[in-house]
Each structure stands twice: as structure tokens, then as C-alpha cells.
């Protein structure tokens, strides 16, 4: 009887060990980071950025550099020139997205001109087109009304992208923190950004359309273009609750989201409900792209950005692949790493970007 009991215990222990080994085999380790091929599908390279590229190659990252109609960036022609040069120098390592320009928006010929400019960029190798938050937050008609993304004057451009199967990368609105007083914001990075960019701090600009109004305009645009391939960057500006992101993805099956500059909001939620965050990432594993939003400014060598990327890429990998407790200076609470399966990590870090942007293949 004792012998049989010991044999049963041994069998149970062996089964538990086998299950543990199987679970470990299904997860990446920290040491796997430098050997796994990955894509950062949201960076902004406005110079040759040699140190940044070197770091990306060392860490097995390919890059999607995105042009933006942003006053702090160089003119779009220069942005595209830099991106094209990087694309030629590092084929399949660096791809680029062009940007919608609102210059001459009041001209009756604006949409036709933008379509020609977009087509020319695609011919040069652009994998998509970015539409930025200036539509909804700063572009206004002569009578003072804000232009929204579902404006009839923009529709011919969106129609053209939909017909040609060109990806539209959309940044509409901002984090919900943008509409809150500083002491109510959830993460330090948002407080810093809106202090430095008060023109985009909507809490102090109640005349600008609300967060809800801007996202409603985006959703009307998507509903009117059901075949549009849409990369809703920054977690679709629904970063405060993964359940809101899930509802967006359920409503628009052609849309994906990226994690650029919003990983901290997942970490914030993982402080209180890590299972909800990991369940979201697993359920929507085919529709989430990894990205960071790291930028190299015009005239900079890229060394500072390379250091930022090195640290950010490793911390994000630890959060998504490992287990245990983590800490950040972005908020006070500790949070749980998610330990996602390899299959999910591979999709978020590479496969989904390759599917949306097959130029990486």
C-alpha cells in the first residue's frame, strides 16, 4: 500500500513537472529577445539615424517609420525624402508610411491633389498613409468650425485608399488623460507631454470637439468605408480600458490597433487586473501590432533614440513575455507581467505587421 501510494505521488509529481516544462516551452525567455525577429511598426525617423538602425539590427527589429503632418517635424517632402533614403539603404529593414497633408485644404482641388501625391508616394514604396490628430483638433474652416475626419471633403481621399487597398494609419483624438486635469491623469508621461504641448491639452481648450466627438467622427468614417484597411494607432485612443478597444475591434473587423506609446496604459491596468489585459491580447492576437512611437529628430544622430529604444524594447518584452512583478516610474503601483504564449508574441511583434504590410516579407 505504501509502495503504491509513493508510486502515485511520483506519477503526480512527474505530471506536474511535465506540465511545467510544457508551459515553459510555450513561453519566451528574456534571453530570447535578441534572437527573435520583431517589427516596431511605429517610429519616426527624420534623420539618417545610424545609431538607431544599428540598435535595431542588433535587437532583430525591422522598422516602420511614419511621416506625420506635425509642426514639430520637418516638412512632409523632407520627411518622405529621409524615409525613402532609409528604405533604399535598408531594404525590408525600414519601410515607411506617407502622410496626408492639410496644406491648401480650403482649395477645391485639395482632394485631387492629395490623391495624386499619395499615389506618387505609394509608387516610391510607401506602405500606407497617416492621417493625424490635426484633423479634429486644430484644422478649422474660415468660420472657425473644426474639420473632422468624416468631412465630405476628405471622403474622396478615403474612398481612393479603400478602392486601392492602401492602409490608412489613423491617429484621432488623444489619450483620455488629455481631457483631465493634471492631478487626475493616470501616467506621468501624459502629464509631461501635455505640459510641453499645451496647444494639444484639451482640458484647457473646451472649444475643441470632445474626445467622444472625435472618436465618433472616426467611427462614422469607418462605417462608411467597410473595406478600408485601417491601422488605428495608439490603441485607437481607447487606451484607458482594453474592453473599450475590444468593442472597437468587434465593430470594425478591418481595423487593427498598435501599442505605440500606450504600453504604459496596459501596465497601469495590469496593476489591478492583469488577467483582463492578457485575455484581451490573447483574444485579439491577430489584430494588434507592436510599436513604440520613438522619434529621431531632424539633425540628430539617433544615439539618444537608440538608447531609448534599447531600454523600451527590453522592458516591453519583459512585460509581455515574462512573469512576476514589475515597477515603473510612470505610476506608483507595481504591476504584473503577462507571460503571453509564444504564438501570441510572434503575432504582436511580427506576423500581424507582415500581414498588414507585406512589404516586410
C-alpha positions in Angstrom: 0.0 0.0 0.0 2.8 2.4 0.9 4.6 1.5 -2.3 1.6 2.1 -4.4 1.0 5.5 -2.6 4.6 6.5 -3.3 4.2 5.5 -7.0 1.0 7.5 -7.3 2.7 10.6 -5.7 5.7 10.1 -8.1 3.3 10.0 -11.0 1.6 13.2 -10.0 4.9 14.9 -9.5 6.1 13.8 -12.9 2.8 15.0 -14.5 3.2 18.4 -12.8 6.8 18.6 -13.9 5.8 17.8 -17.5 3.1 20.4 -17.4 5.5 23.0 -16.1 8.1 22.1 -18.8 5.4 22.3 -21.5 4.3 25.7 -20.2 7.9 26.9 -20.1 8.4 25.7 -23.7 5.4 27.7 -24.8 6.9 31.0 -23.4 9.8 33.1 -24.5 12.6 33.8 -22.0 14.4 37.1 -21.5 17.4 35.7 -23.3 15.3 35.1 -26.5 14.9 38.8 -27.0 18.0 39.3 -29.1 17.3 36.3 -31.4 13.6 36.7 -32.2 12.8 38.7 -35.4 10.5 41.6 -34.5 8.9 44.7 -36.1 8.5 48.1 -34.4 5.6 49.2 -36.5 5.5 52.8 -35.3 8.7 55.0 -35.2 9.5 58.4 -36.7 12.9 58.7 -38.3 13.6 62.2 -39.5 17.3 61.8 -40.0 19.8 59.1 -41.1 19.6 57.8 -37.5 22.6 55.4 -37.9 22.9 54.5 -34.2 19.2 53.8 -34.0 19.4 51.5 -37.1 22.4 49.7 -35.6 20.5 49.1 -32.4 17.5 47.8 -34.3 19.7 45.4 -36.3 21.4 44.2 -33.1 18.0 43.6 -31.4 16.5 42.0 -34.6 13.9 44.8 -35.2 12.6 45.9 -38.5 11.0 49.4 -38.5 8.1 51.2 -40.0 8.9 54.9 -40.0 5.7 57.1 -40.3 5.6 60.6 -41.7 3.3 63.0 -39.9 1.8 66.4 -40.8 3.1 67.7 -37.5 4.5 71.2 -37.0 7.3 69.9 -34.8 8.6 67.6 -37.6 10.2 68.7 -40.9 8.1 69.5 -43.9 6.5 66.4 -45.4 8.6 66.5 -48.5 11.8 66.3 -46.4 10.3 63.6 -44.1 9.5 61.5 -47.1 12.9 62.1 -48.7 14.6 60.8 -45.5 12.3 57.9 -45.2 12.8 56.9 -48.8 16.6 57.1 -48.4 16.5 54.8 -45.3 14.2 52.4 -47.2 16.6 52.2 -50.1 19.6 51.8 -47.8 18.0 49.1 -45.6 15.5 47.2 -47.8 12.9 45.3 -45.8 14.6 46.5 -42.6 13.0 50.0 -42.9 9.6 50.6 -44.5 7.7 53.9 -44.5 4.3 55.4 -44.5 3.4 58.7 -46.2 1.2 61.3 -44.6 -2.0 63.2 -45.5 -1.3 66.9 -45.8 -3.8 69.6 -44.9 -1.9 72.3 -46.8 -4.3 74.1 -49.1 -7.2 72.3 -47.5 -9.6 75.0 -48.4 -8.8 74.7 -52.1 -11.5 73.0 -54.2 -8.7 70.9 -55.8 -7.3 69.7 -52.4 -8.6 66.1 -52.6 -7.5 65.6 -56.2 -4.0 66.9 -55.3 -3.7 64.7 -52.2 -4.7 61.6 -54.2 -2.0 62.3 -56.8 0.6 62.9 -54.0 -0.5 59.7 -52.2 -0.3 57.6 -55.4 3.2 59.0 -56.1 4.3 58.0 -52.5 3.0 54.5 -53.0 4.8 54.2 -56.2 8.0 55.1 -54.4 7.4 52.4 -51.8 5.1 53.8 -49.1 3.2 51.1 -47.4 0.3 53.3 -46.2 -0.8 56.8 -45.4 -1.0 58.5 -42.0 -3.9 60.9 -41.0 -3.1 62.8 -37.9 -4.9 64.4 -35.0 -4.7 67.9 -36.6 -7.9 66.8 -38.3 -10.3 67.1 -35.4 -8.0 69.1 -33.0 -6.5 72.1 -34.9 -7.6 72.3 -38.6 -10.5 74.8 -38.9 -12.6 76.3 -41.6 -12.7 80.1 -42.1 -15.8 80.3 -39.9 -13.9 78.7 -37.0 -15.5 75.2 -37.2 -13.2 72.3 -36.6 -12.7 69.9 -39.5 -13.4 66.3 -38.6 -12.2 63.1 -40.3 -15.7 62.3 -41.7 -15.8 65.7 -43.5 -17.2 65.3 -47.1 -14.0 67.0 -48.5 -11.9 64.2 -47.1 -14.2 61.4 -48.3 -12.7 61.2 -51.8 -9.3 60.6 -50.4 -10.6 57.8 -48.1 -12.6 56.4 -51.0 -9.4 56.2 -53.0 -7.5 54.4 -50.3 -10.3 51.9 -49.8 -10.5 51.2 -53.5 -6.8 50.7 -53.9 -6.4 48.7 -50.7 -4.0 51.2 -49.2 -3.6 51.1 -45.4 -4.8 54.3 -43.6 -3.0 54.8 -40.3 -5.3 56.9 -38.1 -4.4 59.0 -35.1 -7.6 60.5 -33.9 -8.0 62.3 -30.6 -5.6 61.7 -27.8 -5.4 59.7 -24.5 -8.4 60.3 -22.3 -5.9 61.9 -19.9 -5.7 64.8 -22.4 -9.2 65.9 -21.2 -8.4 65.6 -17.5 -6.6 68.0 -15.0 -3.0 67.1 -14.4 -3.8 65.6 -10.9 -6.3 63.2 -12.4 -4.1 61.8 -15.2 -3.0 58.2 -14.7 0.6 58.2 -16.0 3.5 60.6 -15.8 4.3 60.6 -19.5 1.0 62.1 -20.4 1.4 64.9 -17.8 4.8 65.7 -19.2 3.7 65.7 -22.8 0.7 68.0 -22.3 2.7 70.4 -20.2 5.2 70.6 -23.1 2.4 70.8 -25.7 -0.3 72.9 -24.2 -1.8 73.5 -27.6 -2.9 69.9 -27.5 -4.0 69.8 -23.9 -7.8 69.6 -24.4 -8.7 70.2 -20.8 -7.6 73.8 -21.4 -9.4 74.0 -24.7 -13.0 73.3 -24.2 -13.8 74.9 -27.5 -12.2 71.9 -29.4 -14.5 68.9 -30.1 -14.6 66.4 -27.3 -12.8 63.1 -27.1 -16.1 61.4 -27.7 -17.0 63.6 -30.7 -13.6 63.0 -32.4 -13.9 59.2 -32.0 -17.5 59.2 -33.1 -16.4 61.0 -36.3 -13.7 58.4 -36.9 -16.2 55.6 -36.4 -18.6 57.2 -38.8 -15.8 57.3 -41.4 -15.0 53.7 -40.8 -18.7 52.7 -41.0 -18.9 54.4 -44.4 -15.8 52.6 -45.6 -16.2 48.9 -44.5 -13.4 47.6 -46.8 -10.8 50.2 -45.7 -7.7 48.7 -44.2 -7.2 50.7 -41.1 -4.4 50.8 -38.5 -5.8 52.7 -35.6 -2.6 53.7 -33.8 -2.2 54.3 -30.1 -4.8 51.7 -29.2 -7.4 53.7 -31.1 -7.3 56.4 -28.3 -9.2 54.0 -26.1 -6.1 53.1 -24.1 -7.7 53.5 -20.6 -9.7 50.3 -20.9 -9.0 47.2 -23.1 -12.7 46.4 -23.1 -13.3 49.6 -25.0 -10.6 48.7 -27.5 -12.2 45.2 -27.8 -15.6 46.8 -28.6 -13.9 49.0 -31.3 -12.3 45.9 -32.9 -15.5 44.0 -32.8 -17.4 46.8 -34.5 -14.8 47.2 -37.3 -13.4 43.9 -38.4 -11.0 45.5 -41.0 -9.3 47.6 -38.3 -6.2 46.8 -36.3 -4.6 48.7 -33.4 -1.0 49.3 -32.4 0.5 49.7 -29.0 2.7 52.8 -29.8 3.2 55.0 -26.7 0.4 53.2 -24.9 2.1 50.2 -23.4 2.1 52.1 -20.1 -1.7 52.1 -20.1 -1.7 48.4 -20.4 0.7 48.2 -17.5 -1.5 50.6 -15.5 -4.4 48.2 -16.0 -2.2 45.2 -15.2 -1.7 46.7 -11.7 -5.2 45.8 -10.8 -6.4 43.3 -13.4 -3.6 41.6 -15.3 -5.9 38.7 -16.4 -8.2 41.2 -18.2 -5.2 42.6 -20.1 -3.7 39.3 -21.0 -7.1 38.0 -22.1 -7.6 40.9 -24.4 -4.2 40.5 -26.0 -4.8 36.7 -26.5 -8.3 37.2 -27.8 -7.2 39.9 -30.3 -3.8 38.4 -31.0 -4.3 38.7 -34.8 -5.1 42.4 -34.7 -2.5 44.1 -32.5 0.8 45.5 -33.7 3.8 46.3 -31.6 5.1 49.9 -31.8 6.8 52.5 -29.6 6.5 55.9 -31.2 10.2 56.6 -30.7 11.4 59.5 -32.8 14.7 60.7 -34.2 14.5 64.4 -34.8 15.9 66.1 -37.9 19.6 66.8 -37.4 20.0 64.4 -34.6 22.4 61.4 -34.8 20.0 59.0 -33.3 22.1 58.0 -30.4 19.7 59.2 -27.7 16.8 57.5 -29.6 18.9 54.3 -29.8 19.4 54.3 -26.1 15.6 54.9 -25.5 14.8 52.1 -27.9 17.2 49.7 -26.3 15.5 50.2 -22.9 12.0 50.4 -24.1 12.2 47.4 -26.3 13.6 45.2 -23.5 11.1 46.5 -20.9 8.1 45.9 -23.2 9.4 42.4 -24.0 9.7 41.7 -20.3 6.2 42.9 -19.6 4.6 40.8 -22.4 6.7 37.6 -22.1 7.8 37.1 -18.5 6.0 36.6 -15.2 6.4 38.3 -11.9 6.1 41.8 -10.5 7.3 44.9 -12.4 7.7 48.6 -11.5 7.7 51.8 -13.5 8.3 55.5 -12.7 5.1 56.2 -14.7 2.8 55.4 -11.7 3.1 54.3 -8.1 1.6 50.8 -8.2 3.5 47.7 -9.1 2.1 45.6 -11.9 2.1 42.0 -13.2 4.0 40.9 -16.3 1.7 39.0 -18.6 3.7 35.9 -19.7 1.9 35.6 -23.1 2.4 32.5 -25.2 5.0 32.4 -28.0 2.3 32.3 -30.6 0.7 35.5 -29.4 4.1 37.2 -29.0 5.1 36.3 -32.6 1.8 37.8 -33.9 2.0 41.0 -32.0 5.7 41.5 -32.7 5.9 40.4 -36.3 3.3 38.4 -38.1 0.5 41.0 -37.8 2.7 43.7 -39.2 3.8 41.5 -42.1 0.1 40.7 -42.8 -0.8 44.4 -42.8 2.4 45.5 -44.6 3.6 42.5 -46.7 6.5 44.7 -47.9 8.3 43.5 -44.8 8.3 39.9 -46.1 
